[in-house]
């Protein structure tokens, strides 16, 4: 009788073990990616990992395989803990530095891009396992970014940070896009704060369309006029002049007078537009109100600080 009880107990333990093995180990983990504008991995997943349609997705699958696209919601680092720049090297921002997703880092000018324009843009983040207490950071590439070159941290400038968020399956925010032309990229970081150091990363290609640079420097006028005049009809001159003049004045005026001296720049401090700080022996003026984060040192974010 004693031996029979042991056999029954062993069978019950085996059954329980089998059931537990069927439960996904990552069921409690957060997962997700940008769905609008779609991230590169979300886009290739929707095209179909086995039969991608765009040349960029075909190349990404050829480089990293189809499984990366099936696992579209796991472009992440388990122990990021906010140390994104230290953990992810330049050229590997879209893959989070993971070999599995290396196809997402391919520097190409033909990644399918969402048409956008300067001003408000409603974005959507698709979370397959949303968790509360999360921070979301959004960045955009500088006008000088070249999509045929590997993406670097220095190519990005901050757009908006949403702290202490409780995302749902499809969470929407509004970003205010700056003046840009041509192909650009929106980069996002979802950093879990409660119960986990895990962070997720996305690269979403966007296209602002053609056009000239809206912020030329005053030195453009003397160099452009003599070059254009001998080769182009006189109708070019009035076209160039109004484009240069109105864009120089508004970019200079708001940064003339600081409101107060804040001392040395410090991460975690809230700064208002016009405040001045010192960093590495230089003085900088705040261009727009924000809360400083590690990596947003004045020399790294010209959209937030101007050297004076």
N, C-alpha and C positions, 0 to 999 in steps of 0.2 A: 504494500500500500504506500509505503514511504517513497519507493522508487517511482511509482505511478504519479505521485504528486509532483515530484521533481520534473518528470517529463512534461506534465501539463504546464508547469510554471515556465519551463524552457520554451515551450511552443508559444506561450503568450508573449514572452519577451521578444521572441523572434518576430512575431506578428506586429508588435508595437514598433520594433526597430524598422520593419519594412514600411510601415505607415509613415513614420517620421522621415524616412529617407525620401519619400515622395513629396514632402513639403519643400518648396524652393528655399534655399538658404538665404536668398537676397530679398525675400518677400517684404521685409520691413525697411529695406533701403530705399532712399529717394532715387528716382531716375527721371531723366527728361532731356529735352532739347528745344531750341527755338523752332516754332512751326510757321511763324509769319513775322518778318521775312524768313523763309525756311533756311535752316542751317545746311551746310553741305551734306552732312550725313543724313539729315531728314529728307533732303531733296533726292539723294541717290536711293534711299530706302523706298521712297514713293515711286521712283522710276522703275524699281524692281532690281534687286541685287543680281539676279541671274541674267537679266536682259536689260541693262541700263540703256537709255536712249541718247543722252548727251555724251559728247566726246570726253568731257571732264570726268563724268561718273564712270565711263568705261575705263579711263586711265586710272581712276582711284581704285576700282575693283581689281584691275590688273596689278596694281602695286600692293594692295593689302588684302585682297580676297573678298569674298561675299559675306563672310561671317561678321565683318565689321559693320556692314550695312544692316544686317539683321539685328545686331546689337546697337542700334542707333541711339538708344537712350543711356548708354554707359560710357560716353567719352568723359572719363572722370579720373580723379586721383583720390584714393581712400583716405590718405593722411595729409591732405593739402594744408588745412588749418590756416588759410590765408597767405601761405608762403608761395604764392603762384610764380612769381618771377624767379625765385631761387630754385624751384623744382622743375620749371618748364623752360628749356633753352630757346633762344631765338631760332626761328625757322620751323618750330614744332608746336606753335601755339594752338593750331586747329586740332591737332591730335592729342593735346595735353601731354606731349612727349612720349606717347605710347606707340610702340612699334606696330601694334595691331591696327591702329588707325592712321598709319603713315600716308595713305592715299589722300587724306584730307588736307595735307600740307603742300600738295603739289602746286607750285607757283605757275598759274595759268591765267590767261586773260579771257578764257571762254567758259568759266564757271557760270551756269545759268544764274542770272541776277534779277532781283526784283526792282522794278522801276519806282523811284522815289523822287522827292523834291525837298528843298529846304523848308523847314517848318515842322509842325506837329506830325508825328507818325505813330499810329497805334500798332503796337507789337503784341504778339501772342507767344507764350511759353507753354509747351505741352509737357506736363509732368505725369508720368505713368504711376508714380508713387509719391504724391506730394507730402511734404512735412512742414510743420510750422516752425517759426523761429529761424528764418533763413534770410540771407542777404543776397541781393542781386545787383551786380555791377555791369554797366553797359559802356562800351567804348566805340569810337569810330576812327578809321584811319585818317591820317593827315592828307591834305590835298596833294602833297608830294609823293604819296605812296605809289609804288610801281607794282601792279598785280603780277608781273612776270618775275618778281624777285621774292625770296622767302620772307614771310611776315615776321617782323621783329617787334619786341615790346616798345621800342622807341618810335615805331610807326603809328602807335595808338595815342589818342587823347581822350580823356573821360567825357562821357555824355551825361550820365545820371546814375545814382546809386539809390536803391530802395532797401532800407534796412528793416529788420524785424517783420518780414513778410510771412503770411500764412497762405502759400499758393494752393490753388485747386488744380483740377485736371488741366483746364485751359485758363491761364491767368493772363490778363491784359494790362498793359501799362501804356502810357504815352511818352514818347521821347521827342525832344525838340532838336531836329537835325540842323546842323550849321550849314552855311553856304559851301557847297562842293560842286565839282563837275566830274563827269566821267565815272569810271568804276571805282567803288569804295567798298569797305567791309565793316560790318557791325560785329563786334566781339562781345560775348557775354560770359560772366562768371557767376555761377550759382554756388554760394558757399553755405553749407549747412552749419548752424551754430549750436543747436541743442542736440546733445547725445551723439554727435558725430563730427569728424573733421573733414568729411567727404566734400569734394567740390566738383562741379560739372562745367564744361567749357563748350562754346559754340562759335562757329564762324559763319556769318550770313552775308552773301554777296549782294550788293545793291548797285544800282546804276542811276546817277543823277542826270544823265544825258550830256550832250555836248555843250559847247559854249566857251567863252574866254574866262580867264581868272578874274573874279570879281574884286580882288583886292591887290591891284598892282602897286608897286612902289613909285614915288615921285620921279625916280630916275628913268622910268619907262619912256616918258614923253620925248626927251631929246634924242634917245637912241632909236625910237620907232619912226619918228617923222622923216629924218633924212633917208632912212633905209626904204621906206614905203614910197616916198614921193617920186623917185626916178622910174620906178617900175609899175606903179599903179596910178589910175586916173585920180584927179583931184577929189573925187567923191569920197575917197578913203579918209581924208583928214577930218571932216566933221563927224565921221563915224567913230574914230578913235578918241577924240577929245571928250565927249560926254561920258564915255565909258570909264575913263581914268579919273576925272575930276570928282564926281559925287561919291565914289567909293573910298577916297582917301580921307575925307573930312570926318565921317562918322566913326571911323576906326580909331582916330587919334583923340577926338574930343573927350570921350568918357574917362580917359586914363590920366587926366592932367593933375588933379588935386587929390591927394590921399586924405582920408578922414582921421586916421589915428595910427600911432606906431604900436605894433604888437610885439616887438622884440624879435627873438630868434624863432624861425619856423619850427613848429612842433607838430608831429602827427597826433591826431585826435582833437586838435583845436579847431573851433569854428571861426572862420574868418569872413568878414563882410567886404563887399566891393569897396576898393579905395584904401583898405588897410595896407600898411607896409610892414615887411619883415626882413630880417637878415638871414642869409644862408651862405655858408662857406665864404664869408667876407664880402658878399655882395648884397645889395638891397633890392627887394622885389615888391611890386605893387599888386594887390589882389584885383583881378578883373571881374570876377563874379563870386558871389557868396557861396561858401561850401564848407564842409567839414573835412579837414586834411586826413588822408589815409597814407599808410606806408607805400612808397612808390610814387606818390604824387608830389615829390620834392619840387620846388619852384622851377629848377632848370628842366625838369622832365615834362611839365604840363604847361606849355606856352598859352593854352586857352584859359588857364586860371591865373597865371602870374606873368608880370612883365618886369624885366630888369630895368632899374632906374639908376 
